[in-house]
Amino acid sequence: MTLKALSKTELFKPAWKQLDDPTENEHLPGTQAMRVFHPMAGVHVDNPYSGEPEVLVGGLEQGIATVKTYQPGTDKYSRNFIETALLRNGAANNLPNVNPGMGSAGDLLIIAGGTRGPDNSSGPGQGADKKVLVMDANTKQVERLPDMPHGRALPVVTASPDGRYVLVGGGYGVENVGANQAVPTHKMVEVFDRKKGEWVDVASTFPGLESLPVPRFAGAAVWVQDKGLDRIFFIGGSQQWQGLETSEPTKQIDVYDVCSKCWYQSELTTPRLLPGVATRILEDGKPQIVIAGGGTGLLPARTDPQIYSSELLDPRELTRGFGQHLPVQPALSMSLPTSNHSRTIDWSSTALVMKSARPSACKGADAVTMAYHFGFSRAYGAKLGE
């Protein structure tokens, strides 16, 4: 892989400003000690009613799917009704949905899969969820798609930029995996056509996309279209399930070219579990993928640093470079509810959100973009393009 020298206009060097803590002061003793919000995906929109900007952020809280709305004008978060109305899995005991995959595209936040309970309660993957929800960040309306054919937890999730195709790939666990059985990870890719209202035959609609080159879960995916470019990127995650905090992450980036029906491969400099991935528009109008945050897994006998470097990927040339480091996030020490034991979590999933506008000839307000970085204990925002 060839490293590309980046010009000043291409460098990702935001002047980060710290925002309100996305955990909403939920580091509390006793039963609330583990209530930490792990952001996974986000969408930036201008609220059509108030005219004010806001960011819809989806993530996990104690492994449970949660959606919050961040309002830059007040620097505050509010929970969205989707958390209680639709995120439960419909089992007889109405357990919450644990460890779904999340992604975004355009104005859409997508939540797919998950399990019916904690991994240690009935075996990893027991009762794998097939539910897929698509939430419009402008209207806050939620569309529940027909169940996907195969349930799994922590799949990679994205959609085409126009919102027509919703893609769910990989993931771990299947129905009826017992507590003492090995947990499989998957290569399968399923695509829903929102225009036709059906899960498509991927092999005929997108030949070669029906199976990822390697199994993958807890990664990120982004679909980029631009002037003849039409590619889907599957980034980071892990290939073998060993528990969310101990699974070894991968550097591998798999790229499916929709036009040529071919796969290409690149790699990250550092392996990342649950990285933040977003596409921004450069001053010359070209897209660029920014990859930041995430973690390398919490291995035994050592704490794991969250990854602060930002990596830049040219979606057309598949060359990469580096941007400014993200602000440092301190480790979070938490006491378990049932004991005095404490542990330090030094990694997290990350939501990286861009408000991108193609630059105009007059270099007006539409040439300014925003970037937001949401981590487990800190959040930051920055203006770009000025």
Secondary structure, DSSP 8 states (H G I E B T S, - for coil): --B----TTT------EE---TTTT---SGGGTT--EEEEEEEEEE-TTT--EEEEEEEEETTEEEEEEEETTTTEEEE-THHHHT-B---TT--B-BS-EEEEETTEEEEE--BSS-HHHH-TTTT----EEEEETTT--EEE----SS--BS-EEEE-TTSSEEEEE--B--TT--TTS---B--BEEEEETTTTEE--HHHHSTTTTB-SS--BS-EEEEEEETTEEEEEEE--BSS-S-TTT--B--EEEEEETTTTEEEEEE-SS--BS-EEEEEE-TTS-EEEEEE--B----TTS-------EEEE-TTT--EEEE--------EEEE-TTSS-EEEE-----EEEEE-----TT--GGG-EEEEEE-SS-EEEEEE--
